[in-house]
Amino acid sequence: MTKRARWRSAAIHTPHGLDRINSGVNHVIAVMQRGATLRRTNRPNSTCWAMSNGMPVSDETAHAVISRGDVVGVGDSLFDRELSQTWRYVETTGGKHV
């Protein structure tokens, strides 16, 4: 028996879907500005994102959050040069982290 390749479906974001992601990003950033961290947990077949206060975060929202310049990984990756497992909000002034 041969194995067949499985491809993830290509999602096309509708305006409603983008609004949902953007509002999720705004909410996560607001929580992070108050001191919470965004955490990534690797599962056997998936990745789980959640805030340090226990609030779950969707994969799409988490990727949008960590792509921002004011959110940085703290360098706690399991293996060298991998994605960090904890992310913090940092204040920026004139493009430089304070």
Backbone as CSV, one residue per row, in Angstrom:
resi,resn,N_x,N_y,N_z,CA_x,CA_y,CA_z,C_x,C_y,C_z
1,MET,0.842,-1.162,0.000,0.000,0.000,0.000,0.897,1.239,0.000
2,THR,0.603,2.172,-0.877,1.390,3.398,-0.935,0.711,4.488,-0.125
3,LYS,1.533,5.336,0.449,0.993,6.449,1.221,0.712,7.614,0.292
4,ARG,-0.353,8.301,0.546,-0.703,9.472,-0.243,-0.323,10.725,0.524
5,ALA,0.113,11.712,-0.213,0.466,12.989,0.410,-0.810,13.705,0.856
6,ARG,-0.724,14.329,2.007,-1.846,15.127,2.505,-1.412,16.579,2.569
7,TRP,-2.126,17.416,1.900,-1.813,18.839,1.846,-2.822,19.602,2.688
8,ARG,-2.304,20.576,3.422,-3.215,21.441,4.168,-4.032,22.251,3.183
9,SER,-5.274,22.458,3.498,-6.106,23.251,2.599,-5.653,24.707,2.640
10,ALA,-5.656,25.317,1.495,-5.273,26.724,1.399,-6.488,27.559,1.798
11,ALA,-6.361,28.283,2.881,-7.473,29.090,3.372,-7.473,30.446,2.684
12,ILE,-8.623,30.862,2.243,-8.790,32.194,1.671,-9.515,33.010,2.717
13,HIS,-8.872,34.073,3.164,-9.462,34.879,4.225,-10.508,35.831,3.664
14,THR,-11.678,35.768,4.232,-12.749,36.684,3.873,-12.626,37.918,4.752
15,PRO,-13.300,39.015,4.400,-13.251,40.202,5.271,-13.659,39.888,6.708
16,HIS,-14.665,39.027,6.881,-15.089,38.654,8.241,-13.976,37.895,8.951
17,GLY,-13.299,36.998,8.243,-12.201,36.236,8.833,-11.036,37.132,9.223
18,LEU,-10.728,38.109,8.381,-9.639,39.041,8.700,-10.004,39.925,9.881
19,ASP,-11.272,40.336,9.952,-11.714,41.123,11.108,-11.572,40.318,12.392
20,ARG,-11.890,39.028,12.320,-11.776,38.162,13.496,-10.317,38.041,13.935
21,ILE,-9.428,37.863,12.973,-8.006,37.753,13.299,-7.485,39.072,13.858
22,ASN,-7.827,40.178,13.212,-7.352,41.488,13.681,-7.880,41.820,15.071
23,SER,-9.135,41.500,15.343,-9.654,41.783,16.688,-8.983,40.870,17.709
24,GLY,-8.675,39.634,17.311,-7.946,38.729,18.199,-6.549,39.246,18.497
25,VAL,-5.871,39.761,17.465,-4.527,40.326,17.652,-4.597,41.513,18.595
26,ASN,-5.553,42.403,18.381,-5.683,43.578,19.252,-5.938,43.177,20.698
27,HIS,-6.765,42.156,20.900,-7.054,41.696,22.259,-5.813,41.071,22.904
28,VAL,-5.096,40.230,22.153,-3.887,39.595,22.688,-2.840,40.657,23.032
29,ILE,-2.645,41.639,22.167,-1.661,42.692,22.435,-2.056,43.490,23.676
30,ALA,-3.345,43.791,23.829,-3.800,44.523,25.018,-3.502,43.736,26.291
31,VAL,-3.715,42.420,26.251,-3.422,41.576,27.417,-1.906,41.531,27.661
32,MET,-1.130,41.450,26.589,0.336,41.412,26.726,0.879,42.734,27.264
33,GLN,0.268,43.842,26.903,0.704,45.140,27.416,0.516,45.234,28.929
34,ARG,-0.396,44.441,29.459,-0.614,44.410,30.909,0.277,43.382,31.601
35,GLY,1.184,42.721,30.841,2.169,41.853,31.469,2.076,40.367,31.159
36,ALA,1.024,39.930,30.485,0.899,38.509,30.161,1.861,38.131,29.034
37,THR,2.197,36.860,28.941,3.050,36.374,27.867,2.251,35.425,26.983
38,LEU,2.687,35.303,25.722,2.101,34.350,24.789,2.989,33.118,24.798
39,ARG,2.396,31.953,24.989,3.178,30.722,25.110,2.784,29.719,24.041
40,ARG,3.792,29.024,23.530,3.598,27.991,22.514,3.962,26.646,23.120
41,THR,3.080,25.674,22.968,3.330,24.323,23.458,3.264,23.371,22.278
42,ASN,4.283,22.555,22.115,4.303,21.576,21.032,3.620,20.297,21.489
43,ARG,2.669,19.849,20.711,1.968,18.592,20.940,2.482,17.583,19.907
44,PRO,2.191,16.303,20.058,2.685,15.321,19.088,2.330,15.654,17.634
45,ASN,1.117,16.150,17.380,0.705,16.436,16.007,0.220,17.860,15.803
46,SER,0.474,18.732,16.747,-0.027,20.094,16.623,0.744,21.031,17.546
47,THR,0.406,22.293,17.441,0.965,23.331,18.308,-0.187,24.032,19.004
48,CYS,-0.036,24.278,20.283,-1.076,24.932,21.074,-0.546,26.285,21.544
49,TRP,-1.301,27.342,21.296,-0.945,28.688,21.734,-1.900,29.124,22.830
50,ALA,-1.372,29.757,23.884,-2.212,30.260,24.970,-1.476,31.397,25.673
51,MET,-2.249,32.260,26.294,-1.681,33.338,27.095,-1.326,32.771,28.468
52,SER,-0.447,33.454,29.180,-0.050,32.985,30.511,-1.206,33.031,31.500
53,ASN,-2.276,33.772,31.171,-3.456,33.795,32.034,-4.434,32.672,31.704
54,GLY,-4.062,31.784,30.737,-4.888,30.641,30.392,-5.773,30.828,29.175
55,MET,-5.845,32.038,28.633,-6.692,32.305,27.475,-6.116,31.629,26.224
56,PRO,-6.887,30.780,25.542,-6.383,30.146,24.325,-6.287,31.161,23.183
57,VAL,-5.336,30.942,22.279,-5.113,31.822,21.135,-5.035,30.943,19.892
58,SER,-5.744,31.346,18.832,-5.724,30.546,17.603,-4.353,30.640,16.946
59,ASP,-4.053,29.654,16.116,-2.770,29.607,15.416,-2.594,30.826,14.513
60,GLU,-3.650,31.205,13.784,-3.583,32.362,12.887,-3.306,33.642,13.663
61,THR,-3.999,33.826,14.777,-3.809,35.021,15.597,-2.412,35.055,16.189
62,ALA,-1.938,33.923,16.684,-0.606,33.866,17.285,0.474,34.225,16.269
63,HIS,0.363,33.709,15.053,1.367,34.026,14.029,1.331,35.501,13.647
64,ALA,0.132,36.096,13.633,0.029,37.529,13.359,0.648,38.345,14.497
65,VAL,0.465,37.892,15.731,1.016,38.602,16.896,2.543,38.546,16.896
66,ILE,3.117,37.357,16.676,4.576,37.236,16.777,5.294,37.858,15.592
67,SER,4.559,38.217,14.537,5.201,38.885,13.402,5.357,40.389,13.631
68,ARG,4.768,40.902,14.698,4.867,42.334,15.022,6.247,42.669,15.579
69,GLY,6.673,43.888,15.349,7.978,44.333,15.841,8.039,44.569,17.333
70,ASP,6.872,44.766,17.971,6.857,45.032,19.408,6.594,43.773,20.237
71,VAL,6.666,42.604,19.597,6.538,41.325,20.296,7.803,40.524,20.004
72,VAL,8.483,40.107,21.060,9.760,39.402,20.887,9.758,38.076,21.638
73,GLY,10.461,37.106,21.064,10.652,35.823,21.727,11.717,35.969,22.797
74,VAL,11.569,35.245,23.882,12.535,35.371,24.973,13.692,34.397,24.833
75,GLY,13.725,33.611,23.746,14.864,32.746,23.479,14.839,31.416,24.188
76,ASP,13.667,30.952,24.547,13.569,29.684,25.271,13.152,28.535,24.355
77,SER,13.784,28.451,23.199,13.445,27.369,22.269,14.062,26.059,22.737
78,LEU,13.423,24.967,22.378,13.893,23.655,22.797,15.230,23.318,22.133
79,PHE,15.336,23.613,20.847,16.575,23.384,20.115,17.063,24.708,19.550
80,ASP,18.357,24.824,19.332,18.946,26.057,18.818,18.290,26.476,17.502
81,ARG,18.062,27.762,17.341,17.525,28.381,16.119,16.100,27.960,15.790
82,GLU,15.334,27.597,16.771,13.928,27.290,16.548,13.074,28.411,17.098
83,LEU,11.798,28.334,16.829,10.849,29.322,17.300,10.789,29.305,18.826
84,SER,10.823,30.478,19.419,10.759,30.593,20.872,9.440,30.015,21.387
85,GLN,9.400,29.653,22.655,8.175,29.125,23.247,7.430,30.170,24.073
86,THR,8.077,31.279,24.385,7.449,32.353,25.150,7.712,33.678,24.444
87,TRP,6.666,34.493,24.329,6.750,35.777,23.639,6.258,36.877,24.563
88,ARG,6.949,38.030,24.560,6.585,39.175,25.402,6.384,40.414,24.552
89,TYR,5.567,41.318,25.066,5.388,42.628,24.445,6.474,43.550,24.987
90,VAL,7.104,44.318,24.100,8.109,45.288,24.536,7.741,46.661,23.989
91,GLU,7.986,47.663,24.791,7.748,49.041,24.350,8.808,49.422,23.324
92,THR,8.415,50.144,22.312,9.374,50.636,21.319,9.311,52.155,21.279
93,THR,10.471,52.764,21.151,10.565,54.211,21.009,11.473,54.499,19.834
94,GLY,10.923,55.097,18.807,11.725,55.434,17.637,12.292,54.207,16.950
95,GLY,11.563,53.086,16.981,12.020,51.874,16.323,12.988,51.046,17.157
96,LYS,13.351,51.540,18.370,14.276,50.783,19.233,13.529,50.276,20.457
97,HIS,13.854,49.069,20.865,13.224,48.491,22.060,13.746,49.198,23.299
98,VAL,12.825,49.491,24.210,13.186,50.181,25.444,13.341,49.158,26.558
